[in-house]
Amino acid sequence: MSQTNQLEIKDLLPLRPASISVKTLGISGIFLTILGVAHIFVWLFLGGNWEGSVSWRKPILFGISTGMTLLSLSFLFDRLRPGKYDAWLTGSLSISLVWEVILITIQQWRGQASHFNHDSFANSSIEYAMTILIVAATVILLEITRRTFLFLNTTEDLQIAYRAGMGFLVFSCFIGFFVLWHGNRQILAGRDPSLYGNAGVTKFPHGVAIHSLQLFPFLSYLFAKLGLSNRKRIELLKYLIVWMSGLLLYSLFQTFSGMSRFQVTLTGTCLLLISFSFLLPVVWIVGKTFTVNLRSTTKKWISNHGLSQQN
C-alpha cells in the first residue's frame, strides 16, 4: 500500500472486538440506535408533534445520538492503553447512558415531559435519576478523554480526530449541565426552560459539536480514500477543528446574546464567515483531488475500453 493512503476501514473499527469493554459499548450502542430508529416508525404510525416537551423526537434523537456515541467509543476504547478497571468503566458508562435514554422513552410513552418536569413525585424522581446518570457518564467520559490524550494506538491523523471529537463531546456535556441548571431556574420563574433571554436557544450550542467524534474520524477515512497523504489529512483536520470551534463560538454568542439560532447581527455574521473561511481550504483540496482522480479514472477507462474494442 502506498504511503499516501494508509488508512483503511479496519482502522476505524475495534482492534479487539471480542474484548468485554468493546462488546459492552458496542451492544449498548446498537441497542440504543435500534431503539431510536424503531421510534421513527412509532411516530409515523401514531402521529404527533415533532417539537415540544412531549414528542417522539426525544426518544428518536436521544436513542440514535447516544447509540452512535457509544458505538464510536467502542471503536476508540481499545486503542487506549489498557487499564485495570476498563470493564467496570465501560459497563458503568453503558448502564448510565442506556438508562438515561430508557427513562426519556418511558416518559414519552407516559405522555410526560422528560426534562424540567416536577409535576409529581414520579416525574421529579425520573428527572433527578437522569441527572445523576448523566453526571456519572460525564465523569467517565472525562477519564476516557484524559486517556485519549495520553496514548492512542492508531495513525497520527486519527489520533487528532479522536482527541478533538472527545474534547467537543465533553464540552457539549458541560453545556448540557448549563441547559439543565438554567432550565430549572426558568421553570421556577414561570418562563420557557429552553430559552435564554428573549430568544436564545440553550440546546443550540449543546448540539453543534456533540457528534464530532463521529465526523472527524469518518472524514479522515474519506481523505485517505481520496489518496491524500497523512500530512495532508492532518492539515485538513486542523482546518476542520477550527471550523467547528468557530461554529461553537457562534452558537454560544447567539444563545447568550438572547438571539435565535440564525438571527442576523454584524458580530454573528462575522463569526460565521470566519468559521466557514476555514472550511474553504478543505473544500478546495478535496475538490481538486477528487477532480484529478476522476480524470485519471476516466482516462484509464477510455484507454482500456478503446483497447478492448480494437481487439
N, C-alpha and C positions, 0 to 999 in steps of 0.2 A: 504493500500500500504506500502511496506517495506521502511525503512529509507534509503536504499541504492539506491532506484530508484524512486525519487520523481518527476522527470521531465517528463512531457507528451507533446504531440504535441500542446495541447492548450496553454502551457506556452510560445510557440513561436509566437502564433497568438495574434492579438489585444485583449486587455481586454474589450474595449468598441467599437466594430466595427461600431456602429451606430453614433459615435461622428463625428462632422464636420471635425475635424483635421484628423482623421483616414481615413474617406471617401475621403477627398481631396487627401491625399498622395496615398491611395490605388488605386483610379480611375486613377490618373495620372500615377502611376507605371504600371498598367495593360495596359493603352493606349500606353505608350511608348514601353513596351515589345511586344505587338501585332504589333506595327509599325515596330519594328526591325525584328521580325520573318517574317512579310509579305514581307519585302525587300529581305529575303533569296530567296523566290520564284521569285521575280522580277529579281534578279541576275541570277538565274538558267534559267529563260525564256529568258532574254535579253542578257545574257552573259556579258563579260567584265572582266577586271583585278580585282584581289582581292586586290593587293597592289597598292600604288600610291596615289597622292593627290586627284585625281578624280577616285573614285572606290566605288562600292556598299558596300564595307567593312565598310565605315564610318556610313551610316545610320543604318546598321545592328548592328554593335558593340555599337555605341553610344545609339541606341534605347534600346537594350536589357540590356546593362550595367546600363544606367541611370534608366530604368524602374525597374530593380531589386533593385537598391539602394533606390528608392522611396518606393517600397513595404517593404523593410526591415525597413525603417524609420517609416512606418505606424505600423509595429509590435512593434517598440520601443517606439514611441512617447507617447502613453497614459500610459506608465509605468513611465513617468516623473511626478513630482509634477505639477499639473495643473497651468497654468498661464493665466493672463487676456487677453493676445494677442495671444493665441495659434492658433486660426483660421486664424488670419492675418499672423502669422509666417509660418504656413504650406501652406497657399494659395500662399504667395509670393515665397516660395521655389518651389512649384509645377509649378507655372507660369514660373519662371526663367528657370528651367530645361527642361520643355516641349518645351518652345520656342527656347531654345538653340538647342535641337535635331531637331525641325522642320526646323530651319534655315539651319542646316547641311544637312538635307534631301533635302530641296529646292535647295541648291547649287549643290548637286549631280544630281538632275533632270535637272538643268540648264546646266550641263556639266562644272561646275566651281569648283575650289578648295575652300573648306570652310575655310581653315586656310592659313594665310600668303599670302593672295590674295588681292592686291591693284591695279589690272589692270584697274579697272573702279570705278566710284563713287558708283555704286550699290554694287560691291564686297567689297569695303572698308567699306561701311555703314553696311553691314551684319557682317563683321568681328568685327567692333567696337561694334555693338549691342551684339554679342555673348560674347565679353569680359566683357561688363557691366553686362550681365545676370549672367555669372559665378562668377563675383566678388560678386554680390548680394547673390547668392546661397551659396558661401563660408562663407560670414558673418553670414548668418542664420545657417549654419552647425556648425560654431564655437559656436554660442549661444546654439544650441542643445547639442553639446559636453560638454559645461560647465555645463549644467543642468544634463546631464547624469552622471557626476562625483559627483554631489551633492546628487541625490536621484534616485533610480530605484526600482520600486515595482515588484521585481522578485527574483528568487533564487540567492544565492551568486555566483554560477558559471556563470550564465547568466549575472549577473552584470559585472563580469570581461570580459566576451565575448563581450558584447555590448560596454563597455568602450574602450577596446582595438580596436575593429572594428571602432569606431568613431575616435579614435586617428589616426589610419592608414589612414582612409578616408580623414581627414583634411590635414594630411601631404602630401598625394597624390595630393590634390588640390593645395597646395603651390608649389609642384614640377611642376604642370601643369602651374602655372603662370611663373615659370622659363622657361619652354618649349616655351611659347608664347613670352616672352621677348627675349630669345636667338634666336628663330626662325626668328623674325623680324629683329634682328641685322644681322643674316646670309643673309637674303634676300637683305638688303641694301648693303652688301659686295659682293653680287653675288654668294653666296655659298648655299649649301644644308641646308634648315632650320631644317631638322630633325637630323643633325649630330653635335656632339661636338668634336672638334679636328679632327683627321683622320677618326675615325670610331665609336665614341661613339654615342649611340642611346638615345636621350634625353627622349623619351617616355618610355624607359625601366624601370627606377625606378618609373615613374608615374603609371605604370600599375601593378607593382609587388604586392602591398599590398592593392590596392584600394577596393578589394572585401572581405576583412577580416570581414566586417560587416555581410556578409552572411556566411562566412566559420566558424567562431568561434562559433556562436550560434548553427549552424547545427551540428557541431562536438560534442558540449556539449550535445545535444539531443541524438546523436548516442551513446555517452559514457553512458548516463543514460539507454538507451535501452539494453546495454550490462550488466547492473546491477552494474555499478561502483558507489561507494558512492560519495556524494557531495564533500568530502575532496579529493578523488582521482581525480574527474573531475577537480577540481581547480588546482591540481598539474599538470595534463596533459595540461591544458590550459596555464599555465605558461611556460611550455616547448615549446608549440606551438607559444606563443608570442615571445619568444627569437629566435626560429627558423625563424619566419617571419621577425623579426628585422635583423637577420643575412643576410637573402636573400636581404632585402632592402639595407643594408650596402654594400653587394657585388655588387648590381646593380648600386649604386652610385659610387663605386670605378671604376667599368668597364667604366661607362659613362664619368666620369670626368678625367679619365686617357686617354680618346680618343680611347678606345678599343671597339670592337664589343661585343655583349652580352656574348658570350662564348669563346672569345679569351683566350688562356691558359697562365697564368702567375703564378709565385710562390705565390704572395700575394693573387691574386684572388682565386686560388685553396685552399689556407689555409682558407680564409674567407668562402668559400663554404663548405669545410669539417667541419669546426667548427659549422657552421649553421646547417648542417644536423646531426651533432652528437647529437643535442638537440631533433631531431626527433626520434632517436633510442629508448629512453625510452618509448615514446608514442607507437611506433610500437610494442615493446616488451610487454607492459602491455595489449594493446588491443588484440594482437595476443594470448597471454596467456589466457586472459579472454574468448575470443571467443572459444578457444580450449576446455576450461573447460566446457563452456556452451554447446558446440556441443556434447561432450562426455556424459554430463548429459542428454541432449535431446535424444541422440541415445539409451542410456541405458533404459530410460523411455519408448521409443517407442518399443524396443525389449521386455521389460517386459510386456507391455500391449498387444503386438502382440502375445507373447507366451501364455499369459493367455486366449486370445480370441480363439486361436487355440485349447487349451486344453478343453475349454468349448464347 
